[in-house]
């Protein structure tokens, strides 16, 4: 049987343990929600102070040039691209994930209208993150009644040839299911989608910074993702969009703002899209947010993603094993896949009173989150989560379930954010 001492030894021998100093967390807190909002980086406050006090306060408008503000979307995009196997000149950090999906999907459908006319179905997961689905539904309404969003479950999506009729123009998939943690085989799935005549956009919100990704090597068309989860960019930090080199100049994206113009300071009346990935920019960029997000990206520049992935799997293996050994008498089910090749960087467990159970855990300083229906979700961020953290979490969970600590009125009260 595994005990806490064995977990402490694993922490002492962890090759990533030094990265814990790059993050700031309240004393006594075990933070297992980095798949929703990453922990604050140790350098975030100093970087924000530098931008506000010196670059903005002293440099004023000159800092668009002297402090590199104008190039921040591309500068950060290069750093993201290195994490997701995108290749140079393929990524910009800008806007929100939803806005970037709108831009990518509209451009992809425009290209498909030329390459595969008559295809009018956008296929996505029933369990995709809801914002992705809503966004695609809104886009197809704008394009007219002949376009349709079709939802399939993860099992069908994993066996895509059965769903890829000659009506399907575009497939949008979350690489890791936000609720269950199920991971798609990007290369094999992309190959199947292309063989069926469709294009693919990957949502990397629960992948970037958590596992190795190879967009270019997999043959993907486009991808979007956020920087505020595993990449620790801060609440509401800008997202990113990646477009393969073969598609970047095929069509302009629909939100044709001045930052995507070939010569934005010509102030021309007509729009001419920039060459390359810059055409996927729209309006003036949020400099403070971008600057703070860069601190997190610079941490990952020092990390070995193979080691990050290896530790992630070890942490989730440990979590699942301990849950099975120490919670056998409770109505729980581990819904995250056991197979490494199908698992992201989280463990999701169902329980009939999941919301109240998570509330009781948070009261003890162990922060995960709740997702409908009845899912306790524990994000495992290898740069600051240790093996002893996993042991202590399962022990607290056992105590809460054994003693029904969750069954108190205060644990039934839901805030605006769950």
Number of C-alpha atoms within 10 A of each C-alpha: 6 11 10 15 11 14 19 16 12 14 17 13 10 15 14 19 15 10 16 16 12 17 18 14 15 8 7 9 13 23 24 26 22 28 27 20 21 23 26 21 22 16 16 22 12 12 17 20 15 15 19 16 13 14 20 18 13 12 16 13 13 13 17 16 11 12 16 13 20 16 15 21 24 20 18 21 27 19 20 31 24 16 24 21 16 27 19 14 19 23 31 29 31 27 23 19 25 19 19 26 26 20 22 25 27 21 21 25 24 19 18 20 14 9 13 18 13 15 21 23 22 24 26 24 23 16 17 22 16 11 12 21 21 12 16 24 17 13 19 20 14 10 14 10 9 11 20 20 20 17 17 16 12 20 9 14 21 18 12 19 14 10 18 22 14 14 20 25 29 25 25 22 26 26 24 24 25 22 22 23 24 25 24 21 13 19 16 12 20 24 15 17 21 17 12 19 18 26 25 26 24 22 25 24 28 28 27 22 29 29 21 17 22 17 24 20 12 17 16 24 22 28 29 27 26 28 31 24 27 28 31 29 28 22 16 15 26 24 25 28 30 31 26 21 18 9 15 23 16 14 15 24 24 15 17 18 17 22 20 25 25 16 14 15 9 9 10 11 6 7 16 16 24 20 15 21 23 21 24 32 27 21 14 13 19 15 20 17 16 24 21 24 28 24 24 27 21 14 17 21 13 9 15 14 17 12 17 22 19 14 24 25 23 14 25 25 16 18 22 18 14 20 22 16 13 14 18 11 11 12 11 19 13 17 16 24 16 15 11 15 12 14 22 28 30 30 27 25 21 22 17 12 19 22 25 25 24 25 23 25 23 17 11 14 15 23 21 22 24 23 16 11 13 18 25 26 27 28 29 29 27 27 25 22 23 24 24 19 23 24 23 15 25 20 17 16 22 18 15 17 19 13 10 13 16 22 15 11 8 11 19 15 10 11 6 4 6 11
